[in-house]
């Protein structure tokens, strides 16, 4: 079971950077700490760092604990998760192209799974054509549910 933050979303783990990043950025924006992600000497850096550290799974703490400021933490996590390796991109594209609607899955759950893979592809630096991908996947889901 994934750890959930006090903000209501899953802590950053091995497979959710694509959705964690905008949510975490939203939390930092709401608190007024977003500028700490771009400035080395931002006065809110330690507060932003603390929030980020509370929103990652334990095994990631070793990766970021030696960072001096929030910008370094953010950059370290980006480098760790923005895997642009060919193997990762190919795996995600295969996952998206073979995605089928599960028997008891709602359409919104199915679309959310497709979008999660799309978000991971974008995070890996791969260009994703939203319209073509989601229309094709929606049709594929309809075909699966009709059989």
ChimeraX commands (.cxc) that place a marker at each C-alpha (Angstrom):
marker #1 position 0.00,0.00,0.00 radius 0.5
marker #1 position 1.37,3.41,-0.94 radius 0.5
marker #1 position 2.08,6.00,1.69 radius 0.5
marker #1 position -0.29,8.96,1.51 radius 0.5
marker #1 position 0.81,12.48,2.38 radius 0.5
marker #1 position -1.14,14.73,4.72 radius 0.5
marker #1 position -2.15,16.59,1.55 radius 0.5
marker #1 position -4.09,13.58,0.24 radius 0.5
marker #1 position -1.81,12.24,-2.51 radius 0.5
marker #1 position 0.65,9.38,-2.59 radius 0.5
marker #1 position 4.19,10.01,-1.45 radius 0.5
marker #1 position 6.79,9.93,-4.20 radius 0.5
marker #1 position 7.75,6.34,-4.92 radius 0.5
marker #1 position 9.30,4.47,-7.80 radius 0.5
marker #1 position 6.37,4.75,-10.22 radius 0.5
marker #1 position 4.48,7.98,-9.63 radius 0.5
marker #1 position 6.82,10.90,-10.35 radius 0.5
marker #1 position 4.65,12.05,-13.25 radius 0.5
marker #1 position 1.68,12.74,-10.99 radius 0.5
marker #1 position 3.58,13.50,-7.77 radius 0.5
marker #1 position 5.58,16.38,-9.27 radius 0.5
marker #1 position 2.65,18.68,-10.19 radius 0.5
marker #1 position 0.86,17.91,-6.92 radius 0.5
marker #1 position 3.96,18.66,-4.87 radius 0.5
marker #1 position 4.56,21.82,-6.85 radius 0.5
marker #1 position 0.94,22.82,-6.14 radius 0.5
marker #1 position 1.46,22.34,-2.41 radius 0.5
marker #1 position 4.59,24.48,-2.53 radius 0.5
marker #1 position 2.72,27.16,-4.53 radius 0.5
marker #1 position -0.16,27.17,-2.04 radius 0.5
marker #1 position 2.28,27.63,0.83 radius 0.5
marker #1 position 4.20,30.36,-1.02 radius 0.5
marker #1 position 7.43,28.34,-1.24 radius 0.5
marker #1 position 7.65,27.63,-4.99 radius 0.5
marker #1 position 10.43,30.17,-5.52 radius 0.5
marker #1 position 12.66,27.97,-3.34 radius 0.5
marker #1 position 12.80,25.47,-6.21 radius 0.5
marker #1 position 14.67,27.93,-8.42 radius 0.5
marker #1 position 16.75,29.97,-5.99 radius 0.5
marker #1 position 19.80,28.73,-4.11 radius 0.5
marker #1 position 19.45,31.27,-1.29 radius 0.5
marker #1 position 15.66,31.50,-1.00 radius 0.5
marker #1 position 14.48,32.33,2.54 radius 0.5
marker #1 position 11.78,29.62,2.33 radius 0.5
marker #1 position 14.15,26.90,1.17 radius 0.5
marker #1 position 14.24,24.99,4.46 radius 0.5
marker #1 position 10.43,25.02,4.71 radius 0.5
marker #1 position 10.10,23.79,1.12 radius 0.5
marker #1 position 12.73,21.11,1.78 radius 0.5
marker #1 position 10.83,19.93,4.84 radius 0.5
marker #1 position 7.58,19.64,2.91 radius 0.5
marker #1 position 9.23,17.73,0.07 radius 0.5
marker #1 position 10.94,15.35,2.51 radius 0.5
marker #1 position 7.58,14.63,4.16 radius 0.5
marker #1 position 6.14,13.73,0.75 radius 0.5
marker #1 position 8.65,11.09,-0.38 radius 0.5
marker #1 position 8.89,7.46,0.62 radius 0.5
marker #1 position 11.57,6.54,3.15 radius 0.5
marker #1 position 13.97,4.92,0.69 radius 0.5
marker #1 position 14.34,8.28,-1.12 radius 0.5
marker #1 position 15.43,10.18,1.98 radius 0.5
marker #1 position 19.00,8.93,1.60 radius 0.5
marker #1 position 19.08,10.40,-1.90 radius 0.5
marker #1 position 18.08,13.89,-0.79 radius 0.5
marker #1 position 19.18,14.26,2.82 radius 0.5
marker #1 position 22.59,15.71,1.93 radius 0.5
marker #1 position 21.14,18.41,-0.32 radius 0.5
marker #1 position 21.79,21.92,0.97 radius 0.5
marker #1 position 18.56,23.53,-0.22 radius 0.5
marker #1 position 15.16,22.90,-1.82 radius 0.5
marker #1 position 16.48,23.58,-5.32 radius 0.5
marker #1 position 19.07,20.81,-4.93 radius 0.5
marker #1 position 16.42,18.41,-3.58 radius 0.5
marker #1 position 14.09,19.17,-6.50 radius 0.5
marker #1 position 16.91,18.78,-9.02 radius 0.5
marker #1 position 18.10,15.51,-7.46 radius 0.5
marker #1 position 14.59,14.04,-7.68 radius 0.5
marker #1 position 14.22,15.23,-11.29 radius 0.5
marker #1 position 17.49,13.58,-12.25 radius 0.5
marker #1 position 16.46,10.39,-10.51 radius 0.5
marker #1 position 12.99,10.14,-12.07 radius 0.5
marker #1 position 13.18,11.87,-15.43 radius 0.5
marker #1 position 14.64,8.78,-16.95 radius 0.5
marker #1 position 14.98,9.40,-20.63 radius 0.5
marker #1 position 16.54,6.04,-21.29 radius 0.5
marker #1 position 15.38,4.36,-24.44 radius 0.5
marker #1 position 14.44,1.20,-22.56 radius 0.5
marker #1 position 12.16,3.08,-20.14 radius 0.5
marker #1 position 10.44,5.05,-22.92 radius 0.5
marker #1 position 9.92,1.90,-25.00 radius 0.5
marker #1 position 8.47,0.05,-22.00 radius 0.5
marker #1 position 6.04,2.88,-21.26 radius 0.5
marker #1 position 4.97,3.11,-24.92 radius 0.5
marker #1 position 4.37,-0.64,-24.95 radius 0.5
marker #1 position 2.39,-0.39,-21.70 radius 0.5
marker #1 position 0.24,2.36,-23.21 radius 0.5
marker #1 position -0.31,0.57,-26.53 radius 0.5
marker #1 position -1.33,-2.69,-24.84 radius 0.5
marker #1 position -3.44,-1.12,-22.10 radius 0.5
marker #1 position -6.78,-2.90,-21.74 radius 0.5
marker #1 position -9.75,-2.05,-19.58 radius 0.5
marker #1 position -9.99,-4.44,-16.66 radius 0.5
marker #1 position -13.32,-6.29,-16.19 radius 0.5
marker #1 position -14.52,-4.38,-13.08 radius 0.5
marker #1 position -12.71,-1.13,-13.86 radius 0.5
marker #1 position -14.71,2.04,-14.49 radius 0.5
marker #1 position -14.00,4.10,-17.58 radius 0.5
marker #1 position -12.59,6.91,-15.43 radius 0.5
marker #1 position -10.21,4.48,-13.70 radius 0.5
marker #1 position -9.11,3.14,-17.09 radius 0.5
marker #1 position -8.50,6.64,-18.46 radius 0.5
marker #1 position -6.61,7.56,-15.26 radius 0.5
marker #1 position -4.27,4.59,-15.80 radius 0.5
marker #1 position -3.69,5.67,-19.41 radius 0.5
marker #1 position -2.99,9.24,-18.34 radius 0.5
marker #1 position -0.57,8.06,-15.65 radius 0.5
marker #1 position 1.47,6.24,-18.31 radius 0.5
marker #1 position 1.26,9.31,-20.54 radius 0.5
marker #1 position 2.49,11.49,-17.66 radius 0.5
marker #1 position 5.41,9.12,-17.10 radius 0.5
marker #1 position 6.27,9.32,-20.81 radius 0.5
marker #1 position 6.22,13.11,-20.65 radius 0.5
marker #1 position 8.35,13.07,-17.50 radius 0.5
marker #1 position 10.84,10.87,-19.38 radius 0.5
marker #1 position 11.06,13.53,-22.06 radius 0.5
marker #1 position 9.06,11.65,-24.69 radius 0.5
marker #1 position 6.59,13.57,-26.81 radius 0.5
marker #1 position 3.04,12.31,-26.29 radius 0.5
marker #1 position 0.26,13.34,-28.66 radius 0.5
marker #1 position -2.60,13.69,-26.17 radius 0.5
marker #1 position -5.45,13.76,-28.68 radius 0.5
marker #1 position -4.34,10.79,-30.75 radius 0.5
marker #1 position -3.31,8.71,-27.76 radius 0.5
marker #1 position -6.46,9.26,-25.69 radius 0.5
marker #1 position -8.85,8.86,-28.63 radius 0.5
marker #1 position -7.19,5.60,-29.64 radius 0.5
marker #1 position -7.14,4.38,-26.06 radius 0.5
marker #1 position -10.78,5.35,-25.52 radius 0.5
marker #1 position -11.78,3.36,-28.60 radius 0.5
marker #1 position -9.68,0.41,-27.45 radius 0.5
marker #1 position -11.41,0.56,-24.05 radius 0.5
marker #1 position -14.84,0.61,-25.69 radius 0.5
marker #1 position -13.94,-2.39,-27.80 radius 0.5
marker #1 position -12.76,-4.27,-24.70 radius 0.5
marker #1 position -15.89,-3.47,-22.73 radius 0.5
marker #1 position -18.16,-4.50,-25.62 radius 0.5
marker #1 position -16.65,-7.99,-25.87 radius 0.5
marker link #1:1,2 radius 0.2
marker link #1:2,3 radius 0.2
marker link #1:3,4 radius 0.2
marker link #1:4,5 radius 0.2
marker link #1:5,6 radius 0.2
marker link #1:6,7 radius 0.2
marker link #1:7,8 radius 0.2
marker link #1:8,9 radius 0.2
marker link #1:9,10 radius 0.2
marker link #1:10,11 radius 0.2
marker link #1:11,12 radius 0.2
marker link #1:12,13 radius 0.2
marker link #1:13,14 radius 0.2
marker link #1:14,15 radius 0.2
marker link #1:15,16 radius 0.2
marker link #1:16,17 radius 0.2
marker link #1:17,18 radius 0.2
marker link #1:18,19 radius 0.2
marker link #1:19,20 radius 0.2
marker link #1:20,21 radius 0.2
marker link #1:21,22 radius 0.2
marker link #1:22,23 radius 0.2
marker link #1:23,24 radius 0.2
marker link #1:24,25 radius 0.2
marker link #1:25,26 radius 0.2
marker link #1:26,27 radius 0.2
marker link #1:27,28 radius 0.2
marker link #1:28,29 radius 0.2
marker link #1:29,30 radius 0.2
marker link #1:30,31 radius 0.2
marker link #1:31,32 radius 0.2
marker link #1:32,33 radius 0.2
marker link #1:33,34 radius 0.2
marker link #1:34,35 radius 0.2
marker link #1:35,36 radius 0.2
marker link #1:36,37 radius 0.2
marker link #1:37,38 radius 0.2
marker link #1:38,39 radius 0.2
marker link #1:39,40 radius 0.2
marker link #1:40,41 radius 0.2
marker link #1:41,42 radius 0.2
marker link #1:42,43 radius 0.2
marker link #1:43,44 radius 0.2
marker link #1:44,45 radius 0.2
marker link #1:45,46 radius 0.2
marker link #1:46,47 radius 0.2
marker link #1:47,48 radius 0.2
marker link #1:48,49 radius 0.2
marker link #1:49,50 radius 0.2
marker link #1:50,51 radius 0.2
marker link #1:51,52 radius 0.2
marker link #1:52,53 radius 0.2
marker link #1:53,54 radius 0.2
marker link #1:54,55 radius 0.2
marker link #1:55,56 radius 0.2
marker link #1:56,57 radius 0.2
marker link #1:57,58 radius 0.2
marker link #1:58,59 radius 0.2
marker link #1:59,60 radius 0.2
marker link #1:60,61 radius 0.2
marker link #1:61,62 radius 0.2
marker link #1:62,63 radius 0.2
marker link #1:63,64 radius 0.2
marker link #1:64,65 radius 0.2
marker link #1:65,66 radius 0.2
marker link #1:66,67 radius 0.2
marker link #1:67,68 radius 0.2
marker link #1:68,69 radius 0.2
marker link #1:69,70 radius 0.2
marker link #1:70,71 radius 0.2
marker link #1:71,72 radius 0.2
marker link #1:72,73 radius 0.2
marker link #1:73,74 radius 0.2
marker link #1:74,75 radius 0.2
marker link #1:75,76 radius 0.2
marker link #1:76,77 radius 0.2
marker link #1:77,78 radius 0.2
marker link #1:78,79 radius 0.2
marker link #1:79,80 radius 0.2
marker link #1:80,81 radius 0.2
marker link #1:81,82 radius 0.2
marker link #1:82,83 radius 0.2
marker link #1:83,84 radius 0.2
marker link #1:84,85 radius 0.2
marker link #1:85,86 radius 0.2
marker link #1:86,87 radius 0.2
marker link #1:87,88 radius 0.2
marker link #1:88,89 radius 0.2
marker link #1:89,90 radius 0.2
marker link #1:90,91 radius 0.2
marker link #1:91,92 radius 0.2
marker link #1:92,93 radius 0.2
marker link #1:93,94 radius 0.2
marker link #1:94,95 radius 0.2
marker link #1:95,96 radius 0.2
marker link #1:96,97 radius 0.2
marker link #1:97,98 radius 0.2
marker link #1:98,99 radius 0.2
marker link #1:99,100 radius 0.2
marker link #1:100,101 radius 0.2
marker link #1:101,102 radius 0.2
marker link #1:102,103 radius 0.2
marker link #1:103,104 radius 0.2
marker link #1:104,105 radius 0.2
marker link #1:105,106 radius 0.2
marker link #1:106,107 radius 0.2
marker link #1:107,108 radius 0.2
marker link #1:108,109 radius 0.2
marker link #1:109,110 radius 0.2
marker link #1:110,111 radius 0.2
marker link #1:111,112 radius 0.2
marker link #1:112,113 radius 0.2
marker link #1:113,114 radius 0.2
marker link #1:114,115 radius 0.2
marker link #1:115,116 radius 0.2
marker link #1:116,117 radius 0.2
marker link #1:117,118 radius 0.2
marker link #1:118,119 radius 0.2
marker link #1:119,120 radius 0.2
marker link #1:120,121 radius 0.2
marker link #1:121,122 radius 0.2
marker link #1:122,123 radius 0.2
marker link #1:123,124 radius 0.2
marker link #1:124,125 radius 0.2
marker link #1:125,126 radius 0.2
marker link #1:126,127 radius 0.2
marker link #1:127,128 radius 0.2
marker link #1:128,129 radius 0.2
marker link #1:129,130 radius 0.2
marker link #1:130,131 radius 0.2
marker link #1:131,132 radius 0.2
marker link #1:132,133 radius 0.2
marker link #1:133,134 radius 0.2
marker link #1:134,135 radius 0.2
marker link #1:135,136 radius 0.2
marker link #1:136,137 radius 0.2
marker link #1:137,138 radius 0.2
marker link #1:138,139 radius 0.2
marker link #1:139,140 radius 0.2
marker link #1:140,141 radius 0.2
marker link #1:141,142 radius 0.2
marker link #1:142,143 radius 0.2
marker link #1:143,144 radius 0.2
marker link #1:144,145 radius 0.2
marker link #1:145,146 radius 0.2
marker link #1:146,147 radius 0.2
view
